[in-house]
């Protein structure tokens, strides 16, 4: 689809188009006691990689794209590790293609947070260890796996991201729990076990069901995270739905806070038949971003590192909004210094 056709079908596209050269959040924003990094949740989304959307014409290869992105943003979130366990060779290439100080946040693999995975997506050594009846299933959950196979899933994940850890470019592993994980003793124990299995790597916790922050559970949820110094992922997402997580703003760890912006497409948020590009097809307007700037700065003043990730990954929506939000934050920090 051409830019003109996109503009005709989506007014938001017209606002975001024609701004390739100006896109970028710049270096980390430094505060007296910490820093803020602003980035997006993908550098490879197909709607983003078409020429002239974010990447200039001629920037087409995997290496060129990552170098181009990393020259303009200090942080990126990797979504691919949710679908396929990472490989050390790939992580090493990411290290080599990005400048010193660049940071990768990674989603935990689906099997690590109670979500399903297709057996064909698992590495051959793990697939070969599956009992035949499991290998034939279209989807597997962690509860289906023999303990030794599940242990190997976690070990493979850790080995796959080791080059990032060694280079200092690993930001945080995002433990994103699905809508069917509700507040309970079992769920809280699962979160603690997940951190333990990751062997001391930095983790952050995102909930996908609003019951964690309803009147009954909100205080207990935050207290649990604070007691265990688990960074909580503050979200902006569609409201008014059964699963909606409210935009509760809190710092639950002195080390890290994470903000993730999912857009506000309520009509697509819970629909199972919607492609990801459509679910997150939402361009924030400047006033909506400005409303968030004070909250981000208030949390950032309490922690060493703050990561702000735009997950509205359609075309250049995320990079446009990340650029705008970084500018708002930088302006406010400049006024207060």
C-alpha positions as CSV (number, residue, x, y, z in Angstrom):
1,X,0.0,0.0,0.0
2,X,1.4,3.4,-0.9
3,X,1.7,6.3,1.6
4,X,-1.1,8.1,-0.2
5,X,-3.4,5.1,0.1
6,X,-2.6,4.7,3.8
7,X,-3.4,8.4,4.4
8,X,-6.8,7.9,2.7
9,X,-7.7,5.0,4.9
10,X,-6.2,6.3,8.2
11,X,-6.1,10.0,9.2
12,X,-3.4,9.2,11.8
13,X,-1.1,8.2,9.0
14,X,-1.2,11.7,7.5
15,X,0.0,13.1,10.8
16,X,2.9,10.7,11.0
17,X,4.0,10.7,7.3
18,X,6.9,12.7,5.9
19,X,8.9,12.9,9.0
20,X,11.6,10.3,8.5
21,X,14.6,12.5,9.0
22,X,13.3,14.0,12.2
23,X,12.5,10.8,14.0
24,X,14.6,9.8,17.0
25,X,14.5,10.0,20.8
26,X,18.2,10.9,21.1
27,X,20.4,9.8,23.9
28,X,19.2,8.8,27.4
29,X,17.7,11.7,29.4
30,X,19.9,12.2,32.5
31,X,18.4,13.1,35.9
32,X,20.2,13.9,39.1
33,X,19.9,10.3,40.3
34,X,19.1,8.3,37.2
35,X,18.2,8.2,33.5
36,X,15.2,7.8,31.1
37,X,15.5,5.8,27.9
38,X,12.7,6.1,25.3
39,X,12.3,3.5,22.5
40,X,9.9,1.3,20.7
41,X,8.8,-2.3,20.8
42,X,10.2,-3.3,17.3
43,X,12.6,-2.2,14.7
44,X,11.5,-4.9,12.2
45,X,7.7,-4.7,12.0
46,X,6.7,-5.2,8.4
47,X,4.5,-2.0,8.4
48,X,7.6,-0.1,9.7
49,X,10.2,-1.4,7.3
50,X,8.7,-0.3,4.1
51,X,10.8,2.4,2.4
52,X,10.2,5.9,3.6
53,X,8.2,5.0,6.7
54,X,11.0,5.1,9.2
55,X,14.0,3.8,7.3
56,X,15.3,5.9,4.4
57,X,15.2,4.3,0.9
58,X,18.3,2.1,0.6
59,X,18.3,1.0,4.2
60,X,16.9,-2.5,3.6
61,X,19.1,-5.2,5.3
62,X,18.8,-6.4,8.8
63,X,22.2,-5.0,9.8
64,X,21.5,-1.6,8.2
65,X,18.1,-1.3,9.9
66,X,19.3,-2.0,13.4
67,X,22.3,0.4,13.0
68,X,19.9,3.1,11.7
69,X,17.5,2.6,14.6
70,X,20.2,2.4,17.3
71,X,21.7,5.7,16.0
72,X,18.4,7.4,16.9
73,X,17.1,5.6,20.0
74,X,18.9,4.3,23.1
75,X,16.5,1.4,23.7
76,X,14.5,-1.2,21.9
77,X,12.2,-4.0,23.0
78,X,12.6,-7.4,21.3
79,X,9.2,-9.1,20.7
80,X,10.7,-12.0,18.7
81,X,11.9,-13.8,21.9
82,X,8.3,-14.3,22.9
83,X,7.7,-16.5,19.9
84,X,11.0,-18.2,19.5
85,X,13.7,-18.9,22.0
86,X,16.7,-16.6,21.4
87,X,20.0,-17.8,19.9
88,X,23.4,-16.6,21.1
89,X,24.6,-16.0,17.5
90,X,21.7,-13.6,16.9
91,X,22.3,-11.8,20.2
92,X,26.0,-11.4,19.4
93,X,25.1,-9.8,16.1
94,X,22.8,-7.3,17.9
95,X,25.7,-6.5,20.2
96,X,28.1,-5.8,17.3
97,X,25.5,-3.7,15.3
98,X,24.7,-1.3,18.1
99,X,26.8,1.5,19.8
100,X,28.1,1.3,23.3
101,X,25.4,1.9,25.9
102,X,22.6,0.8,23.7
103,X,20.0,-1.4,25.6
104,X,17.8,-4.3,24.6
105,X,14.7,-5.2,26.6
106,X,13.4,-8.7,25.8
107,X,10.0,-10.3,26.2
108,X,10.2,-13.6,28.0
109,X,9.3,-16.6,25.8
110,X,5.6,-17.6,25.9
111,X,6.2,-20.8,27.8
112,X,7.9,-18.8,30.5
113,X,4.8,-16.8,31.4
114,X,1.9,-19.3,31.1
115,X,1.2,-18.7,27.4
116,X,1.1,-21.3,24.6
117,X,3.8,-22.0,22.0
118,X,3.7,-24.1,18.8
119,X,6.1,-27.1,19.0
120,X,7.4,-26.3,15.6
121,X,8.8,-23.0,17.0
122,X,10.9,-24.7,19.6
123,X,14.6,-25.5,18.8
124,X,15.2,-29.0,17.5
125,X,17.0,-30.3,20.7
126,X,13.9,-29.4,22.7
127,X,11.4,-30.8,20.1
128,X,13.3,-34.0,20.1
129,X,12.8,-34.4,23.8
130,X,9.0,-34.0,23.6
131,X,6.9,-37.2,24.0
132,X,5.3,-38.0,20.6
133,X,1.8,-37.1,21.8
134,X,3.0,-33.6,22.8
135,X,5.0,-33.1,19.6
136,X,1.8,-33.5,17.5
137,X,-0.2,-30.9,19.4
138,X,-0.8,-27.6,17.7
139,X,0.0,-25.7,20.9
140,X,1.8,-26.5,24.1
141,X,1.7,-24.9,27.6
142,X,4.4,-25.1,30.2
143,X,2.1,-27.3,32.3
144,X,2.1,-29.9,29.5
145,X,5.9,-30.3,29.4
146,X,8.0,-32.8,31.4
147,X,10.0,-30.9,34.0
148,X,13.3,-31.6,32.3
149,X,12.0,-30.1,29.0
150,X,10.7,-27.1,30.8
151,X,14.0,-26.6,32.5
152,X,15.7,-26.7,29.1
153,X,13.4,-23.9,27.8
154,X,14.5,-21.6,30.6
155,X,18.2,-22.6,30.2
156,X,18.0,-22.1,26.4
157,X,16.6,-18.6,26.9
158,X,19.4,-17.7,29.3
159,X,22.1,-19.0,27.1
160,X,20.6,-17.2,24.1
161,X,20.8,-13.8,25.6
162,X,24.2,-14.3,27.3
163,X,26.0,-12.0,24.8
164,X,23.7,-9.2,25.7
165,X,24.4,-9.7,29.4
166,X,28.1,-10.0,28.9
167,X,28.2,-6.8,26.9
168,X,26.1,-4.8,29.3
169,X,23.4,-4.3,26.7
170,X,20.7,-6.4,28.4
171,X,18.1,-4.1,29.9
172,X,15.3,-6.2,31.3
173,X,13.4,-9.4,30.7
174,X,9.7,-8.6,30.4
175,X,7.5,-11.1,32.2
176,X,4.2,-10.4,30.6
177,X,1.4,-12.4,32.1
178,X,-1.7,-13.1,30.0
179,X,-5.3,-12.2,30.8
180,X,-6.1,-15.6,32.3
181,X,-3.5,-15.1,35.1
182,X,-5.4,-13.7,38.0
183,X,-4.2,-12.5,41.4
184,X,-3.6,-15.5,43.6
185,X,-0.9,-17.0,45.8
186,X,-0.1,-19.4,43.0
187,X,0.4,-16.6,40.5
188,X,2.6,-14.7,42.9
189,X,4.7,-17.7,43.5
190,X,5.0,-18.3,39.7
191,X,6.4,-14.7,39.3
192,X,9.0,-15.3,42.0
193,X,10.0,-18.6,40.5
194,X,10.4,-17.0,37.1
195,X,12.8,-14.5,38.5
196,X,14.7,-17.3,40.2
197,X,14.9,-19.3,37.0
198,X,16.4,-16.4,35.2
199,X,19.4,-16.5,37.6
200,X,19.6,-12.9,38.7
201,X,18.8,-11.2,35.4
202,X,16.8,-8.0,35.7
203,X,13.0,-8.6,35.2
204,X,9.9,-6.5,35.1
205,X,6.3,-7.6,35.5
206,X,3.4,-6.7,33.3
207,X,-0.2,-7.8,34.0
208,X,-2.8,-8.2,31.4
209,X,-5.9,-8.4,33.5
210,X,-7.4,-5.5,35.5
211,X,-8.2,-7.6,38.5
212,X,-4.7,-7.2,39.7
213,X,-5.6,-3.5,40.4
214,X,-9.2,-3.6,41.4
215,X,-10.3,-2.3,44.7
216,X,-9.7,-5.7,46.4
217,X,-6.2,-6.4,45.0
218,X,-4.5,-3.2,44.0
219,X,-2.8,-2.5,47.4
220,X,-1.7,-6.2,47.8
221,X,-0.3,-6.3,44.2
222,X,1.9,-3.3,44.7
223,X,3.0,-4.4,48.2
224,X,4.0,-7.8,46.8
225,X,6.1,-6.2,44.0
226,X,7.7,-3.7,46.4
227,X,8.5,-6.4,49.0
228,X,10.4,-8.3,46.4
229,X,11.8,-5.3,44.5
230,X,10.1,-6.4,41.3
231,X,9.8,-3.6,38.8
232,X,6.2,-3.0,37.8
233,X,5.3,-2.2,34.2
234,X,3.0,0.9,34.1
235,X,0.7,0.6,31.0
236,X,-1.4,2.9,28.9
237,X,-4.0,0.7,27.1
238,X,-7.7,0.7,26.2
239,X,-10.0,1.2,29.2
240,X,-13.6,0.0,29.8
241,X,-13.0,-3.6,28.9
242,X,-13.1,-6.7,31.2
243,X,-9.3,-7.1,31.0
244,X,-8.4,-3.4,31.1
245,X,-5.4,-2.7,33.4
246,X,-5.8,0.8,34.7
247,X,-2.9,3.3,34.4
248,X,-1.7,2.9,37.9
249,X,1.6,4.8,38.4
250,X,4.0,3.5,40.9
251,X,7.7,2.7,41.5
252,X,8.1,-0.8,43.1
253,X,11.8,-1.2,42.7
254,X,14.6,1.4,43.3
255,X,16.5,0.0,40.2
256,X,14.0,0.1,37.4
257,X,10.6,1.3,36.2
258,X,9.0,0.5,32.9
259,X,6.2,2.3,31.0
260,X,4.6,0.6,28.0
261,X,2.2,2.4,25.6
262,X,-0.1,0.0,23.8
263,X,-2.5,2.6,22.2
264,X,-6.2,3.0,22.9
265,X,-8.0,0.9,20.3
266,X,-10.7,-0.5,22.5
267,X,-12.6,-1.9,19.5
268,X,-9.6,-4.2,18.7
269,X,-8.0,-4.9,22.1
270,X,-9.8,-8.1,23.1
271,X,-10.7,-9.4,19.6
272,X,-8.9,-12.7,18.9
273,X,-9.2,-12.2,15.1
274,X,-7.3,-9.0,14.9
275,X,-3.7,-8.8,13.6
276,X,-1.2,-7.2,15.9
277,X,-0.6,-4.4,13.5
278,X,-4.3,-3.5,13.7
279,X,-4.6,-4.0,17.5
280,X,-1.9,-1.4,18.1
281,X,-2.7,0.9,15.2
282,X,-3.1,4.0,17.3
283,X,-1.3,7.3,17.1
284,X,-1.2,9.3,20.3
285,X,-1.8,13.0,20.0
286,X,0.6,15.4,21.7
287,X,-1.8,16.3,24.5
288,X,-2.2,12.6,25.5
289,X,1.6,12.2,25.7
290,X,1.9,15.5,27.6
291,X,-0.5,14.1,30.2
292,X,2.0,11.3,30.8
293,X,5.2,13.3,31.1
294,X,4.8,14.4,34.7
295,X,4.0,10.9,35.9
296,X,7.0,9.4,34.1
297,X,9.3,12.1,35.6
298,X,7.9,11.5,39.1
299,X,8.6,7.8,38.9
300,X,12.0,8.4,37.3
301,X,13.0,10.5,40.2
302,X,12.7,7.5,42.5
303,X,14.6,4.9,40.4
304,X,18.0,4.5,38.7
305,X,16.7,3.5,35.3
306,X,13.4,4.2,33.6
307,X,12.4,2.6,30.3
308,X,9.6,4.0,28.2
309,X,8.5,1.8,25.3
310,X,6.0,2.7,22.6
311,X,4.2,-0.5,21.6
312,X,1.8,1.1,19.1
313,X,3.8,-0.6,16.4
314,X,2.0,0.3,13.2
315,X,4.0,2.0,10.4
316,X,5.9,4.9,12.1
317,X,3.4,5.5,14.8
318,X,5.6,4.2,17.6
319,X,8.8,6.1,16.5
320,X,6.8,9.3,15.9
321,X,5.3,9.1,19.4
322,X,8.6,8.0,21.0
323,X,10.3,11.1,19.4
324,X,7.5,13.4,20.6
325,X,7.5,12.0,24.2
326,X,11.2,12.1,24.5
327,X,11.1,15.7,23.4
328,X,8.5,16.5,26.0
329,X,10.5,14.8,28.8
330,X,13.7,16.5,27.7
331,X,12.0,19.9,27.7
332,X,10.6,19.4,31.2
333,X,14.0,18.2,32.6
334,X,15.7,21.2,31.0
335,X,13.2,23.6,32.6
336,X,13.7,22.1,36.0
337,X,17.5,22.1,35.9
